[in-house]
Amino acid sequence: SPLPRTEKIIKKHTEMLQWAAEKRFKDPEKHFDIIRKFHGEETIRRTMLLRACKHHESKRKAMIALVSQREHILDWLVDWCWTVDPRYAGTAVPTLLPWIPWQKQIEFFEFTYNRYLNREDALYEKSRDAGATWLFSLMFLFEWRWSSGFTGGIGSRTLDYVDQKDNPKCVFWKIRQIMKMQPKWWYPAGWDPKEHDKIANMTNPENGSVISGEGGDNIGAGDRRSLFFIDEAALLDHQEKVFTALSQTSNCIFSLSTVRGMNYWGKMRHSGRVKVFVFDWQDDPRKNKEWHDNEIATNDPVVIAQEVDRNYQAAIEGLMIDVKHFDAALGFQASDEGPCKAGLDVAAGGKNKSSLTMMKGIVMRPPKQWDIGNGVDLTYKVIEECNDEGVEWLNYDKIGVGFAVSSTLDRTEEKMRFVHFPVDAGGSPSSEFYEELNKTGKEAFVNAKAEWWYLFSRRLSKTWEHVNGVQKYPLEELISIE
């Protein structure tokens, strides 16, 4: 817990940010004036504290004793740390700001130190502008300064994102910025930046602690680390390779990122195997619904999905199916009156499974899956299932691994209560004319599979419009997914 005076400053700061957020669009001048006034008062307070420590040795010693303890990292942050926001350039607010955390950032330290001290990995999912990289920079600098033998590793998609002199995007730039604003008595004994601060390597001459950086596929190739932090982990080219290498480098790996779809990092986040800390935009007192609505109105939907709303399905460009349309079908309750039909996807073996999906009326049921490697055995299993469920017709793969199914269905004497249709995903699209595209299927799609996905996408979008009252459609044009 921070000191009472620190708690008061944090509370006042949060209230100020919320008040300023209310004025952001209604009265921009007032918005900046609120922030400027608070930070002006805070700068005066810190200046007086600096002066007191400079002229009174006893106060300086007491302050060193305080800020060197992990338990008081928040007090150090509120009294001595500054951050930079270039977006304030040209406004009434200076770009160099006293750094005061809000509640979610305070929770970050408790969560992160619990993981670090227990030697556990953690994953951090963030909305943009959460200040998360700054928080890791602060933690690394604190451990480097006060913990003997600390070896911290920092990685990103290239070494230039870890450290490149005078580049604010880099993690080391943020570490140096925090360090630059510290009073002289804070620095390690014998500190010489020319000797101890190299590109992607910073050494503490007093206690031997080191912070070093690595980039790209070289992450994890270095010596052992007390702690390793990966910035924007979801953007790494070879994520599985990096995390495998790091497992031998450190027993405490922290990876931070905005979302980029269900890649290796995204799957790891949802695996349940690693503890997760989430920075949501709603945790930021500078932001409210009005801010969010403005972001949606002024940015690309993919940018909003990945950078703000942390949506793994929508954070991919070129999707044929909008995730909100799919969610609408999942929540749409409909009668299953009507014919029962089925589709069979034949697997090639290995980890893949053959999948039989049935649809009764407009209600799609969960698929039935088997790892039956023999096409003949699979066919008889499908016949049994379709007969039992009252399927009226079945579509199935006829090419490649589906040939055995096609051959068996054509030759078997087993009684089938359904008709079956072999389909070729790579075959030609239809000649149907699509008014909304002003093209025929043959003109619009590269193959039959592309046309089928489009038809499924259109059915989902109609369901979303129907559910949300945009436009009503006949039920047979919609879909309900159990």
C-alpha positions in Angstrom: 0.0 0.0 0.0 1.3 3.5 -0.8 1.7 6.2 1.9 -1.5 8.1 2.7 -0.2 11.3 1.0 0.5 9.2 -2.2 -3.1 7.8 -2.0 -4.5 11.3 -1.8 -2.5 12.4 -4.9 -3.6 9.3 -6.9 -7.3 9.9 -5.9 -7.1 13.5 -6.9 -5.4 12.7 -10.1 -8.0 10.1 -11.1 -10.9 12.6 -10.4 -9.1 15.2 -12.5 -8.7 12.9 -15.5 -12.4 11.9 -15.3 -13.5 15.5 -15.2 -11.2 16.4 -18.1 -12.6 13.5 -20.1 -16.1 14.9 -19.7 -14.9 18.2 -21.3 -12.8 16.6 -24.1 -15.2 17.1 -26.9 -17.7 19.6 -25.4 -15.0 22.2 -24.3 -11.5 21.2 -25.5 -10.0 24.4 -24.1 -11.4 23.6 -20.6 -10.2 20.0 -21.0 -6.6 21.1 -21.5 -6.9 23.8 -18.8 -8.0 21.2 -16.2 -5.0 18.9 -16.9 -2.5 21.9 -17.1 -3.6 23.2 -13.7 -3.3 19.9 -11.9 0.1 19.1 -13.4 1.3 22.6 -12.6 0.4 22.1 -8.9 2.0 18.7 -8.9 5.2 20.0 -10.5 5.5 22.6 -7.7 5.0 19.9 -5.1 7.8 17.8 -6.6 10.1 20.7 -6.9 9.8 21.5 -3.3 10.4 17.8 -2.4 13.5 17.8 -4.6 14.8 21.0 -2.9 14.1 19.6 0.6 16.1 16.5 -0.2 18.9 18.5 -1.7 19.4 20.7 1.3 18.8 18.3 4.1 20.9 15.2 4.3 18.6 13.5 6.8 15.6 13.9 4.5 17.7 12.6 1.5 18.7 9.5 3.4 15.2 8.9 4.6 14.0 9.2 1.0 16.6 6.8 -0.3 15.6 4.3 2.3 12.0 4.7 1.2 12.2 4.5 -2.6 14.7 1.5 -2.5 11.9 -0.8 -1.1 9.6 -2.7 -3.4 6.8 -2.0 -1.0 7.1 1.7 -1.8 7.5 1.6 -5.6 4.2 3.6 -6.0 5.6 6.3 -3.7 8.7 6.5 -5.8 6.6 6.7 -8.9 4.3 9.5 -7.6 7.2 11.5 -6.2 10.0 11.1 -8.7 8.9 9.6 -12.0 7.9 11.5 -15.1 6.4 10.4 -18.5 6.2 11.9 -21.9 3.2 12.5 -24.1 4.0 14.2 -27.4 0.3 14.5 -28.3 0.2 17.5 -26.0 2.6 19.5 -28.1 1.0 22.8 -29.2 -1.5 22.7 -26.4 -1.6 24.3 -22.9 -0.3 21.1 -21.4 3.5 20.4 -21.4 4.7 17.1 -23.0 6.7 16.2 -20.0 4.3 15.2 -17.3 4.5 14.1 -13.6 3.6 10.4 -13.7 0.7 9.4 -11.5 -0.8 6.0 -12.0 -4.5 5.2 -12.0 -6.1 2.1 -10.4 -5.5 -0.4 -13.1 -1.8 0.5 -13.3 -1.6 0.1 -9.5 -3.1 -3.4 -9.8 -0.4 -4.1 -12.4 2.4 -3.8 -9.9 0.7 -6.2 -7.4 -0.1 -8.7 -10.1 3.3 -8.5 -11.7 5.4 -8.7 -8.6 3.3 -11.7 -7.4 4.2 -13.4 -10.6 7.9 -12.4 -10.5 8.5 -13.3 -6.9 6.8 -16.7 -7.4 8.6 -17.3 -10.7 5.5 -17.6 -12.8 4.9 -16.5 -16.4 2.2 -14.0 -17.2 0.5 -12.6 -20.3 -0.7 -9.0 -20.6 -3.4 -8.1 -23.1 -3.9 -4.4 -23.7 -5.8 -1.7 -25.4 -3.5 0.9 -26.9 -2.3 3.8 -24.8 -2.6 1.9 -21.6 1.0 2.9 -20.5 1.9 -0.8 -20.1 5.3 -0.6 -21.7 6.1 2.4 -19.5 5.1 0.3 -16.4 7.4 -2.5 -17.4 10.2 0.0 -18.0 9.7 1.4 -14.5 9.7 -2.0 -12.9 12.9 -3.1 -14.8 14.6 0.2 -13.8 13.6 -0.3 -10.2 15.0 -3.8 -10.0 18.1 -2.8 -11.9 18.8 0.0 -9.4 18.1 -1.8 -6.1 18.3 -5.6 -6.6 21.9 -7.0 -6.7 22.5 -9.4 -9.5 19.3 -8.7 -11.3 19.4 -9.6 -15.0 16.5 -8.4 -17.0 15.9 -9.3 -20.7 13.7 -7.2 -23.1 12.6 -8.4 -26.5 10.5 -7.2 -29.4 10.0 -8.0 -33.0 13.2 -6.3 -34.0 16.2 -5.0 -32.0 15.3 -1.5 -33.3 12.1 -1.6 -31.3 14.1 -2.6 -28.2 16.7 0.1 -28.5 17.6 2.7 -31.0 19.1 6.0 -29.7 16.6 8.9 -29.5 13.7 6.8 -30.8 10.7 7.1 -28.4 9.2 3.9 -29.6 11.9 1.9 -28.0 11.7 0.4 -24.5 15.2 1.5 -23.6 14.3 5.1 -24.5 11.5 4.9 -22.0 13.9 3.5 -19.3 16.4 6.3 -20.0 13.6 8.9 -19.9 12.5 7.8 -16.4 16.2 7.6 -15.3 17.0 11.1 -16.7 14.5 12.8 -14.4 15.9 11.1 -11.2 17.8 13.3 -8.7 21.6 12.8 -8.6 21.5 11.0 -5.3 19.3 8.2 -6.9 22.1 7.1 -9.4 24.3 4.1 -8.6 27.8 4.8 -7.3 30.3 5.0 -10.1 27.6 5.5 -12.8 29.1 6.7 -16.1 26.6 6.6 -19.0 29.4 6.4 -21.6 30.7 3.2 -20.0 27.6 1.6 -18.5 24.8 2.6 -21.0 25.3 0.9 -24.4 22.8 0.0 -27.1 20.4 -2.5 -25.7 22.6 -3.0 -22.6 22.6 -1.1 -19.3 24.9 -2.1 -16.4 24.7 -1.0 -12.7 28.3 -0.6 -11.5 27.2 -0.6 -7.9 25.4 -4.0 -7.7 26.2 -5.7 -11.0 22.6 -5.7 -12.3 22.1 -5.7 -16.1 19.2 -4.9 -18.5 19.8 -6.2 -22.0 17.8 -6.4 -25.2 17.2 -8.8 -28.0 15.1 -8.7 -31.2 13.3 -11.0 -33.6 14.3 -14.7 -33.8 17.3 -14.0 -31.5 15.1 -13.5 -28.5 16.0 -16.1 -25.9 19.4 -16.9 -27.4 21.3 -15.0 -24.6 22.3 -16.0 -21.1 20.0 -16.8 -18.3 17.7 -14.0 -17.1 16.0 -13.2 -13.8 13.0 -11.9 -15.8 12.2 -11.5 -19.5 9.8 -9.1 -21.0 8.5 -9.2 -24.6 6.9 -6.1 -26.0 4.2 -6.5 -28.7 4.6 -10.3 -28.5 1.7 -10.9 -31.0 3.7 -9.2 -33.7 6.7 -11.6 -33.5 7.3 -13.5 -36.8 8.0 -16.8 -35.2 6.3 -16.7 -31.8 6.4 -20.4 -30.9 10.1 -20.5 -31.6 10.8 -17.5 -29.4 8.7 -18.8 -26.5 10.3 -22.2 -26.7 13.8 -20.6 -26.6 12.8 -18.4 -23.7 11.6 -21.3 -21.6 15.3 -22.3 -21.3 16.4 -18.7 -20.6 14.2 -17.6 -17.8 11.6 -19.1 -15.5 9.6 -15.8 -15.5 8.5 -14.5 -18.9 6.1 -11.6 -19.3 4.6 -11.0 -22.7 2.6 -7.9 -23.6 0.6 -7.1 -26.7 -2.4 -5.7 -28.4 -4.3 -8.5 -30.2 -3.6 -9.7 -33.7 -6.0 -12.5 -34.2 -5.7 -16.1 -33.0 -2.0 -16.6 -33.7 0.3 -18.5 -31.3 0.2 -15.7 -28.7 -3.6 -15.4 -29.0 -4.0 -19.2 -28.5 -1.7 -19.0 -25.5 -3.7 -16.2 -24.0 -6.9 -18.3 -24.2 -5.2 -21.6 -23.2 -5.7 -21.3 -19.4 -2.1 -22.3 -18.9 -0.8 -18.8 -18.1 -2.1 -16.1 -15.9 -3.5 -13.1 -17.8 -3.7 -9.4 -16.9 -6.0 -7.2 -19.1 -5.7 -3.5 -19.7 -9.1 -2.5 -21.1 -9.8 1.0 -22.4 -12.6 1.3 -19.8 -10.0 1.0 -17.0 -8.5 4.3 -18.2 -10.1 7.3 -16.4 -9.1 9.5 -19.4 -11.6 7.6 -21.6 -15.4 7.2 -21.6 -18.2 6.2 -24.0 -18.0 9.4 -25.8 -14.3 8.8 -26.5 -15.0 5.3 -27.7 -17.8 6.4 -30.0 -15.4 9.0 -31.5 -12.7 6.3 -32.0 -15.2 4.1 -33.9 -16.3 7.0 -36.1 -12.7 8.1 -37.0 -10.8 4.9 -37.3 -10.8 1.7 -39.4 -12.9 -1.1 -37.8 -9.9 -3.4 -37.8 -7.8 -0.8 -35.9 -10.6 -0.4 -33.3 -11.0 -4.2 -33.0 -7.3 -4.9 -32.3 -6.1 -1.7 -30.7 -9.1 -0.7 -28.6 -11.6 -3.5 -28.2 -9.1 -6.4 -28.0 -11.2 -8.6 -30.4 -9.3 -11.6 -31.5 -11.7 -12.6 -34.3 -12.2 -9.1 -35.7 -8.6 -7.9 -35.5 -7.8 -9.4 -38.9 -8.0 -7.6 -42.2 -10.0 -9.1 -45.1 -12.4 -11.2 -43.0 -15.3 -12.6 -45.0 -17.4 -12.9 -41.8 -17.9 -10.1 -39.3 -17.6 -11.6 -35.8 -20.7 -9.6 -34.6 -22.8 -11.3 -37.4 -21.6 -14.7 -36.1 -22.4 -13.7 -32.5 -25.9 -12.7 -33.6 -26.5 -16.2 -35.1 -25.3 -17.8 -31.9 -27.8 -15.9 -29.9 -30.7 -16.2 -32.3 -33.4 -18.6 -31.1 -35.4 -20.2 -33.9 -37.6 -23.2 -34.5 -36.0 -26.3 -36.1 -39.0 -27.0 -38.2 -38.0 -28.0 -41.7 -35.8 -30.6 -43.6 -32.7 -31.9 -42.0 -29.5 -31.7 -44.1 -25.9 -32.5 -43.5 -22.4 -31.7 -44.7 -19.4 -34.0 -44.3 -15.8 -32.7 -44.2 -13.4 -35.6 -44.7 -10.1 -35.4 -42.8 -6.7 -36.6 -44.2 -5.7 -38.2 -40.8 -3.2 -37.1 -38.2 -4.5 -34.6 -35.8 -7.4 -33.7 -38.0 -10.9 -35.2 -37.6 -13.7 -35.8 -40.0 -16.6 -33.6 -39.2 -20.4 -34.1 -39.8 -22.5 -31.0 -39.4 -26.3 -31.2 -39.5 -28.9 -28.4 -40.0 -32.6 -28.8 -39.1 -34.6 -26.1 -40.6 -32.4 -23.0 -40.1 -30.8 -24.4 -36.9 -27.2 -25.5 -37.2 -26.2 -28.1 -34.6 -22.7 -28.7 -33.2 -20.6 -30.9 -35.4 -19.9 -34.6 -34.7 -16.3 -35.5 -35.2 -14.3 -38.7 -35.5 -10.7 -39.6 -36.1 -11.6 -42.6 -38.3 -8.8 -42.9 -40.8 -10.4 -45.4 -43.1 -12.7 -43.9 -45.6 -15.0 -46.9 -45.9 -15.5 -47.2 -42.1 -16.1 -43.4 -42.0 -18.8 -43.8 -44.7 -20.7 -46.4 -42.8 -20.5 -44.3 -39.6 -22.0 -41.3 -41.5 -24.8 -43.5 -43.1 -25.8 -44.7 -39.6 -25.8 -41.1 -38.1 -27.7 -39.6 -41.1 -30.3 -42.4 -41.0 -30.8 -42.0 -37.2 -31.2 -38.2 -37.4 -33.5 -38.2 -40.4 -31.2 -36.5 -42.8 -32.8 -35.9 -46.2 -29.7 -35.0 -48.1 -25.9 -35.0 -47.5 -23.2 -33.0 -49.2 -19.6 -34.3 -48.9 -16.1 -33.9 -50.2 -15.5 -35.9 -53.3 -11.9 -35.0 -54.1 -8.7 -36.2 -52.5 -9.3 -37.9 -49.2 -13.1 -37.8 -50.0 -12.7 -40.2 -52.9 -13.1 -43.3 -50.7 -16.3 -41.9 -49.3 -17.7 -41.1 -52.7 -16.8 -44.6 -54.0 -18.3 -46.3 -51.0 -21.6 -44.3 -51.2 -21.9 -45.2 -54.9 -21.3 -48.9 -54.4 -22.7 -49.8 -51.0 -25.9 -51.8 -50.6 -26.4 -50.3 -47.2 -29.9 -48.7 -47.0 -29.7 -45.0 -47.0 -32.8 -42.8 -46.2 -31.2 -39.8 -47.8 -29.8 -38.6 -51.1 -26.1 -37.6 -51.3 -24.3 -35.0 -53.4 -20.5 -35.0 -54.0 -19.1 -31.5 -54.1 -15.8 -30.0 -55.2 -14.6 -26.9 -53.3 -12.1 -26.1 -56.0 -14.6 -26.4 -58.8 -16.3 -23.7 -60.8 -18.6 -21.2 -59.1 -22.3 -21.1 -60.2 -23.9 -18.9 -62.9 -26.3 -17.4 -60.4 -26.5 -13.6 -60.6 -25.9 -11.6 -57.4 -27.7 -8.3 -57.5 -25.7 -6.8 -54.6 -22.5 -7.6 -56.5 -23.8 -6.9 -60.0 -22.0 -10.1 -61.1 -22.6 -13.8 -61.6 -20.9 -16.3 -59.4 -18.4 -17.1 -62.1 -17.5 -13.4 -62.4 -17.2 -12.7 -58.7 -15.6 -15.8 -57.2 -12.4 -17.7 -57.8 -13.9 -21.1 -57.1 -17.0 -22.8 -55.6 -15.6 -22.7 -52.0 -15.3 -18.9 -52.2 -18.9 -18.6 -53.3 -20.2 -20.9 -50.5 -18.4 -18.9 -47.9 -19.9 -15.7 -49.3 -23.4 -17.3 -49.1 -22.8 -18.3 -45.5 -21.5 -14.8 -44.7 -24.6 -13.2 -46.4 -26.9 -15.5 -44.3 -25.1 -14.4 -41.1 -25.3 -10.7 -42.0 -29.0 -11.0 -42.7 -29.4 -12.6 -39.3 -27.6 -9.7 -37.6 -29.8 -7.2 -39.4 -32.9 -9.2 -38.6 -32.0 -9.5 -34.9 -31.0 -5.8 -34.5 -34.1 -4.5 -36.3 -32.2 -3.1 -39.3 -34.3 -5.1 -41.8 -36.6 -8.1 -41.5 -36.0 -11.2 -43.7 -37.9 -14.5 -44.2 -36.7 -17.1 -41.7 -35.4 -19.4 -44.4 -32.8 -16.8 -45.3 -31.4 -16.7 -41.7 -29.4 -19.0 -39.5 -29.4 -20.0 -35.9 -26.3 -21.7 -34.5 -26.6 -23.8 -31.4 
